[in-house]
Amino acid sequence: MSRRRRRTGPTMTAVQRITVLVADAATFHRLAGAYASFEWSDGEHEAYLDAHDDAIERSRSAGALVHVGRFDHDGYRDFCRDSDLPADSASTRSAFAARAGESGSAREWDGTVRDLLLTESLLGGAEPDPAAQSLIDELTDLMVTAPPGPGEFTVTVSAPGGEVTVTFPWERAGQDLQVGRPLEVLFAAVTAGVAHSAGLIARVPTGVVLPGGIVQTRVLGWRLGDNSVTEIATAELFNAFCTDATTGDLLAPEFGTVYGRD
């Protein structure tokens, strides 16, 4: 009598989900001063961010799905009160992070924790604006239609918290577009700039290769603010980049650079 072999389907391996909440500098200071269970000391914020980046990268490499969010201390205190859990407890902070992952306040993030905190800081209470979205669409089109070569967007935002300069490097390699930071960083910088005030400079490869293998770059610029976007004229761009700020004398253009759309 033969025994019938039971047939089974492929084994499905569950993907581990991890939620990490990261404190900005001000919240880190509050956590370090308020909770003995918080293992970091005041003044160690940079090392704390590095450690979180390392831990997140290890989790990603192991195949985990990682969600990242900003640690909201006021929200944490409300959570402790509503859940009747002790605030000075690592396990309570873990439970708070798990709830953030379930509620959607933490999200999938493929950049550094510094980039996430920067994005959250820039957006603040700023609402998406049609002018910002229109410029984002134009910048995206510049990237995806550019010939091979490196490019960069630089946004200098003047907001209530001070001036912040955000660089967004990218490169067209064959048919691929490689970006140095999550696109959300660029979106946040442009949105904050339109809501407050900013200048944006784009450096885009032209497809012309100069002697020495240097890829020619086109410089474009925009003024942002008051919920509007204005492109900077070619002559003004040239004067801005090719005039000595001290003497007012004209300077030779940077080799391999053209200014404006003309």
Salt bridges, closest charged atoms under 4 A:
ASP42 OD2 - HIS29 ND1 2.69
GLU46 OE1 - ARG114 NH2 2.75
ASP50 OD1 - ARG114 NH1 3.03
ASP53 OD2 - ARG114 NH1 3.81
GLU57 OE1 - ARG60 NH1 3.67
ASP74 OD1 - ARG30 NH2 3.46
ASP74 OD1 - ARG77 NH2 3.08
ASP78 OD1 - ARG81 NH1 3.10
ASP82 OD1 - ARG81 NE 3.46
ASP115 OD1 - ARG181 NH2 2.43
GLU120 OE2 - ARG107 NH2 3.61
GLU138 OE2 - ARG261 NH2 2.47
GLU231 OE2 - ARG261 NE 2.75
GLU236 OE2 - ARG223 NH2 1.98
GLU254 OE1 - ARG203 NH1 3.82
